[in-house]
């Protein structure tokens, strides 16, 4: 359903934005009644958690020493598990602080200033062929850079990528906001609790059947939240593409779209390289050799001919390729950029800075390469 919504709204917004002169910044704020309704629905979800906590506390006090106390403790524990959870860093995250990568942060700060938004507070590097931004806690901002994607981009395409991600902060996206986003996570927890038990006995089968109405209700609320936030989410992606073009140039943003078209090839290449290195075990002490992993990935992507990129574009147009189920079709994002007036880069790539950033990422590049080869790509 999410993918279908992304395709439909993505196509409609493409026509609207192209009709506005091809400017991906769009006209107007794009705000409708769906945003307030999504917030209201999310508040109802959080209100149910508050009700559970209140009833649990009442049961605990009134039933002290009896069965009511156990019931109250159960409801309090359930409410605690359903509470709105703010994003936070985990112990496994590869975090680069400002002292670790001053040049990278300086580039991010320059992009943020050009967009008129605040900079980020932390940068995480992982092994996903993607990039994203999110909030940490109430006010802090986090930028996540997937090393496989970062490595295969040119310096100017990397700046366009930063422009796209930081552009999300300048255009509200209720789906990933604090109120709606935490409500979606609470609903996912509810759905986990009422999922059918596999291979049930008689009692479990009856329990599964009894949970069907609640499961359908939760699914319907999640679907309604998706429906209410889909248009704003699609518009946010197009506007972020416009930010990518303004910051990294139209050429850089279009090149970024071409790389996004072949993310499946990035994944396949990494899987092939890691499997080959795990079989060879040419490192010290018979360990797998991770040297040159990222260079092999870049060499493969650089060897892809333009004809293959054109084939991917045509296939994407026929089958509706998108980065994930929440993004507009990639070929429409690319066409909207090309239909507009080409713009130069507000932040230009600098060879010396690019080399310094590469030096700052050297340690994490080596660490992630060894982990990928040791554990296998896709298993991390």
C-alpha positions in Angstrom: 0.0 0.0 0.0 2.8 2.4 0.9 4.5 1.7 -2.5 1.3 2.3 -4.3 0.7 5.6 -2.5 4.2 6.7 -3.3 3.7 5.9 -7.0 0.4 7.7 -7.3 1.2 10.8 -5.2 4.6 11.0 -6.8 3.2 11.1 -10.3 0.5 13.7 -9.3 3.0 15.9 -7.6 5.4 15.6 -10.6 2.7 16.9 -12.9 1.9 19.8 -10.5 5.5 20.8 -9.9 6.4 20.6 -13.6 3.3 22.6 -14.4 4.6 25.3 -12.1 7.5 25.9 -14.4 9.6 22.9 -13.5 10.7 24.5 -10.2 11.1 21.7 -7.7 10.6 24.1 -4.9 7.0 24.1 -5.8 4.4 26.8 -5.1 2.8 27.3 -1.7 3.5 25.2 1.4 1.6 22.1 0.3 -0.1 22.0 3.6 -3.7 20.6 3.6 -6.2 19.3 6.1 -4.4 15.9 6.1 -1.5 17.2 8.3 -3.7 18.3 11.2 -5.7 15.1 11.0 -2.5 13.1 11.1 -1.4 14.9 14.2 -4.8 14.5 15.8 -4.8 10.7 15.1 -1.3 10.4 16.5 -2.3 12.3 19.6 -5.2 9.8 20.1 -2.7 6.9 19.8 -0.5 8.5 22.5 -3.7 9.3 24.5 -4.5 5.6 24.7 -1.0 5.0 26.2 -1.8 7.6 28.8 -5.1 6.0 29.6 -3.4 2.6 30.0 -0.9 4.1 32.4 -3.7 5.9 34.4 -5.8 2.8 34.7 -2.8 0.7 35.6 -1.8 3.2 38.3 -5.4 3.2 39.6 -5.5 -0.6 39.7 -2.2 -0.7 41.5 -3.4 1.7 44.2 -6.9 0.3 44.6 -5.8 -3.4 44.4 -2.8 -3.2 46.6 -2.0 -6.6 47.9 -4.6 -8.4 45.6 -5.2 -9.4 42.0 -5.9 -5.8 41.1 -2.3 -5.0 41.9 -1.1 -7.5 39.3 -3.5 -6.2 36.7 -2.3 -2.6 37.4 1.4 -3.7 37.1 0.6 -5.4 33.8 -1.0 -2.2 32.4 1.8 0.0 33.6 4.3 -2.3 31.9 2.3 -2.3 28.7 2.0 1.5 28.8 5.8 1.8 29.4 6.5 -0.3 26.3 4.2 1.8 24.2 5.5 5.2 25.4 6.8 7.6 22.7 10.4 6.9 22.2 12.8 9.6 21.0 15.6 8.6 18.7 19.0 8.0 20.4 22.4 6.7 19.4 23.1 3.0 20.1 26.4 1.5 21.2 26.9 -0.1 17.8 26.7 3.2 15.8 29.9 4.4 14.2 29.7 8.0 15.4 32.0 10.7 14.0 32.1 13.8 16.3 33.3 17.2 15.2 36.7 16.5 16.7 37.0 13.3 14.6 36.1 14.8 11.2 36.4 18.6 11.2 36.5 18.9 7.4 33.4 16.8 7.0 31.5 18.8 9.5 32.7 22.0 7.9 31.3 20.8 4.6 28.0 19.9 6.2 27.9 23.3 8.0 28.5 25.1 4.7 25.6 23.1 3.0 23.3 23.9 6.0 24.2 27.6 5.9 23.5 27.7 2.1 20.0 26.1 2.8 19.3 28.5 5.7 19.0 25.7 8.2 20.9 24.6 11.4 23.8 22.2 11.2 23.8 18.6 12.5 25.0 17.5 15.9 26.4 14.1 15.0 27.3 12.0 11.9 26.9 8.2 11.8 28.6 6.1 9.1 27.1 2.7 8.4 27.1 0.1 5.6 23.7 0.8 4.0 23.6 2.0 0.4 21.6 5.0 1.6 21.7 8.2 3.6 19.2 9.9 6.0 18.6 12.6 8.6 16.6 12.4 11.8 16.2 14.0 15.2 18.1 12.9 18.3 16.0 13.6 21.4 14.1 16.8 21.3 16.5 19.2 19.4 19.6 17.4 18.3 20.1 16.4 14.6 21.7 13.3 13.2 23.0 12.7 9.7 23.6 9.1 8.7 25.9 8.4 5.7 25.9 5.0 4.1 29.5 4.3 3.1 28.7 2.2 0.1 26.7 5.1 -1.4 29.1 7.8 -0.3 32.1 5.9 -1.9 30.5 5.6 -5.4 29.5 9.3 -5.6 31.7 12.0 -7.2 32.6 14.9 -4.9 29.9 17.1 -6.4 27.3 14.3 -6.1 28.2 14.0 -2.4 27.5 17.7 -1.9 24.1 17.2 -3.7 23.4 14.2 -1.4 24.1 16.4 1.7 21.9 19.1 0.2 19.1 16.6 -0.3 19.3 15.2 3.3 19.6 18.6 5.0 16.9 19.9 2.7 14.5 17.7 4.7 15.0 19.9 7.7 13.7 22.9 5.8 10.4 21.3 4.7 8.2 19.6 7.3 7.6 15.9 6.9 5.0 14.8 9.4 5.6 11.1 8.8 9.1 11.4 10.4 8.2 14.1 12.9 8.2 13.6 16.6 4.5 13.3 17.2 3.5 11.1 14.2 6.7 9.2 14.0 6.5 8.1 17.6 2.8 7.2 17.2 3.8 4.9 14.2 6.4 3.2 16.4 3.8 2.7 19.2 1.4 1.2 16.7 4.1 -1.2 15.4 4.6 -2.3 19.0 0.9 -2.9 19.4 0.9 -4.9 16.2 3.8 -7.0 17.5 1.9 -7.9 20.7 -1.3 -9.1 18.8 0.5 -10.9 16.0 -0.8 -14.5 15.4 1.0 -17.2 17.3 2.5 -19.8 14.9 1.5 -23.5 15.1 -1.1 -22.7 17.8 -2.8 -25.2 20.1 -6.5 -24.9 20.8 -6.1 -22.1 23.4 -3.7 -20.2 21.3 -5.9 -20.6 18.2 -8.8 -19.1 20.2 -6.5 -16.3 21.3 -5.4 -15.6 17.7 -9.0 -15.4 16.7 -9.9 -13.0 19.5 -7.1 -10.7 18.5 -8.2 -10.4 14.9 -10.5 -7.3 15.5 -7.8 -5.5 17.4 -5.2 -6.4 14.8 -7.4 -5.1 12.0 -8.1 -1.9 13.9 -4.4 -1.3 14.5 -3.6 -2.0 10.8 -6.4 0.4 9.7 -5.0 3.2 11.9 -1.5 2.7 10.5 -2.9 2.7 7.0 -4.8 5.9 7.7 -1.7 7.6 9.0 0.2 6.5 5.9 -2.6 7.9 3.7 -2.7 11.2 5.6 1.0 11.8 5.4 1.8 10.3 2.0 1.4 13.5 0.0 3.4 15.6 2.3 6.1 13.0 2.4 6.3 12.8 -1.5 6.4 16.6 -1.7 9.2 16.7 0.8 11.3 14.4 -1.3 10.8 16.5 -4.4 11.6 19.7 -2.5 14.7 18.0 -1.1 15.8 17.1 -4.6 15.4 20.8 -5.4 17.7 21.6 -2.5 20.2 19.0 -3.8 20.3 20.8 -7.2 20.7 24.3 -5.6 23.5 23.1 -3.4 25.3 20.6 -5.6 24.2 21.8 -9.1 21.5 20.2 -11.3 24.2 18.0 -12.9 25.3 16.8 -9.5 21.7 16.1 -8.4 20.9 14.2 -11.6 24.1 12.2 -11.2 23.0 11.3 -7.7 19.7 10.0 -9.1 21.6 7.8 -11.6 23.6 6.3 -8.7 20.4 5.7 -6.8 19.1 3.8 -9.8 21.8 1.2 -9.4 21.8 0.7 -5.6 20.9 -3.0 -6.2 24.1 -3.3 -8.1 26.0 -1.8 -5.2 24.5 -4.4 -2.9 25.2 -7.2 -5.3 28.8 -6.1 -5.8 29.5 -5.9 -2.1 28.0 -9.3 -1.6 30.1 -10.8 -4.3 33.3 -9.1 -3.1 32.7 -10.1 0.6 31.9 -13.7 -0.3 35.0 -14.0 -2.4 37.3 -12.6 0.3 35.7 -14.8 3.0 36.5 -17.9 0.8 40.1 -16.8 0.1 41.1 -16.0 3.7 44.3 -14.3 2.5 44.7 -12.0 5.6 47.1 -12.4 8.5 46.6 -15.6 10.4 44.2 -16.9 7.8 41.7 -14.1 8.3 39.7 -12.6 5.5 41.4 -9.7 3.7 39.3 -6.6 3.6 41.9 -4.4 1.8 40.5 -2.7 -1.3 36.9 -3.6 -0.7 35.6 -0.1 -1.3 38.0 0.5 -4.1 36.6 -2.6 -5.8 33.1 -1.3 -5.4 34.0 2.1 -6.9 35.8 0.4 -9.8 32.7 -1.7 -10.6 30.4 1.2 -10.6 32.8 3.3 -12.7 32.8 0.5 -15.3 29.1 0.6 -15.8 28.5 2.1 -19.3 26.1 4.9 -20.0 23.9 2.5 -22.0 23.3 0.5 -18.8 22.2 3.6 -16.9 19.8 4.4 -19.7 18.5 0.9 -19.6 17.9 1.2 -15.8 16.1 4.5 -16.4 13.7 2.9 -18.9 13.2 -0.1 -16.6 12.6 2.2 -13.7 10.0 4.2 -15.7 8.2 1.0 -16.6 8.3 -0.7 -13.2 8.2 2.3 -11.0 11.7 2.2 -9.3 12.0 4.0 -6.1 14.6 4.1 -3.3 12.1 2.6 -0.9 8.4 2.3 -0.4 8.1 5.9 0.8 9.9 7.7 -2.0 8.5 9.0 -5.3 9.5 7.2 -8.5 13.2 7.9 -9.1 12.8 8.5 -12.9 10.2 11.2 -12.1 12.5 12.8 -9.6 15.3 12.9 -12.3 13.0 14.2 -15.0 11.7 17.1 -12.8 15.3 18.2 -12.2 16.1 18.1 -15.9 12.9 19.9 -16.9 13.8 22.8 -14.7 16.3 25.5 -15.5 19.8 24.2 -14.8 21.4 25.8 -11.8 25.0 26.0 -10.7 26.4 24.7 -7.4 26.1 26.9 -4.4 28.8 24.7 -2.8 31.6 23.6 -5.1 33.7 20.5 -4.6 37.3 21.2 -3.5 40.0 18.7 -4.3 42.0 19.4 -1.2 39.0 19.3 1.1 37.8 16.0 -0.6 41.2 14.5 0.2 41.1 15.7 3.8 37.6 14.2 4.3 38.8 10.9 2.8 41.6 10.9 5.4 39.1 11.6 8.2 37.0 8.6 7.0 40.0 6.3 6.6 39.7 4.6 10.0 35.9 4.0 9.8 36.3 2.8 6.2 38.8 0.2 7.3 36.8 -0.9 10.3 33.5 -1.3 8.4 35.3 -3.1 5.6 36.7 -5.7 8.0 33.3 -6.1 9.7 31.6 -6.5 6.4 34.0 -9.2 5.2 34.0 -10.9 8.6 30.2 -11.1 9.0 29.0 -10.9 5.4 27.2 -8.0 3.7 23.6 -8.0 4.6 24.1 -9.7 7.9 25.3 -6.6 9.8 
